[in-house]
Amino acid sequence: MENKYKGFIFMILSATGFSLVGLIIKFLNYLPSQELVFFRSSITLFLVYIMMIKHKLYNPFKTRYLKLHLIRGIAGALGLSLYFLSFKYLTLAEAVSIQYTNPLFTALLSPFIAREKVKKTIYISITIALIGVLLIAKPNPSHFNIGAIFGLTAALIAGTAYNMVRILNKLKENVFLIIFYFQFMATIISLPIFYKFQFPHKEHIILVILLGIFTHFAQYFLTLGLKYLKAANATSISYLNIGLSTIYSYVILHESLDIYSFLGIGAIIMSLFITYKV
């Protein structure tokens, strides 16, 4: 099989995995968002460490870039917490669409963090994406949805985290260490939830386990997809996540989306298209 087709398959599997993670979060939405972060991160941390052992990386704390890992881990954990919190106020399709503005913030912040140049079209994309978020938030006193603010802030913080990943990649840091520290910091930061720990319903235990498993393999397939495809092509396939999340919202969760939500989702997809195609 040609590498191009391998890349397409891996990216489709990744987008499907991430869409299922979002669906599971919706089913577990009665749990505190920090608790969901703990379940997701701790299970993924265990799976990542198994892969590290397989590649003979026995000591994950042996790194020259601890400070960068800590900044990336803390930013990633805070962004993930706010992202999960947004699910309590938004439909699945809305929450996932707003989270997809993070590549725009990654590009916008890259000159200041990663010292990279950005195309001028990024400012157009950011403007269109923000209009999309405003349409989803419906900013008027009677309908304003604060979940859009949580989601947008999560995407902004994620942009910081992804720039730290870019720096670590330039420094040739091991990819397993980059993933490990993110999951490790997210697990540590979410530990205070045990003061008021809420047990999942018995019938949802399997969902808690699948939350970590789907996250792990979605990230793994994403890494493989980017190995065989250009970033722009890989990103366009990842839009499948938004499409699947919209289907889940209607068919499985029976969530309603009004015309403003559809226009907002469309604006966000358009902004991403401009960023990667122009």
Steps between C-alpha positions, in 0.01 A plus 500: 500500500629849409603728786237755395218251551650382828498860618134545402400185687693599814349851501148362455558263792637788707205731426257218578680429828491864610131529405424197720693663786268801474194275493617317814558833677137589429379176659723563805404867521351460848855457634719803585716604205820459706401143577460431129846648443640263763340190349605591147856596592581224749384220270683652203809552718504129581467402133771745391741369762444144375601617153803679647615179667453322168738755346743461795425843649493393863560836668258767370646761738836493328472805275692821435182697436306463825394867510352484149319177584352653815374809315351282225347263755341771715363688197367177349335395826329838551382505140364147528314586823327800340423298187324231703320771699362648178316171435269580792366807319535421130383226269763248393524652151540855638767405757708305248472775235620773738790279613606479135598869513816395689714468181422866431618605846804276461594691186412839653724438804786329316698822426510575874562147634658288227653792307328394179362723227129481417302581188297821505191295418504374860347830612214456256452142621498607866238766427272253318546239775411752772186595308415128495551473876280807556223343290517188716512704824201715393626806692189666633380525864232234462691236302875546560673162537806519728610159371630673186733710717629187677554330163674799342728547803583128485596536133717805578685316779535195275669729245764575761546130574537408132768765453694343784470168316642665188799623699555155651479341155761742368723398789457135388330400826355147503131503401411255776647736761295788361180296531602359838553837668168635376311204643713504817438870571130470421472207743685688776303824455168315509580310825326754733164367373540211744394734781149482351527195279182394322488139385376432147184295464578128488376471143743776398820341631569359155459851353759636743747234381416560134555874553869437563536227238337701218709806592821299488436339164359820346827676589702203376321490163534878473877465538509232230277705270729802523791272415353417158304817412572871479358695791242681284364176353496330838315791659232504230423134576477577871195717421322165493487532879265799472277314256481188715438708814209674326351160408545376859328817629191431293477121478634382838475795741189657343646848541349784303709745297346826382592694188752712692686192618519363146624837369756515780629149430517584131698818570754309712548237227542779243765670716697175522468447126642848433789439740614176337412560137588863431 
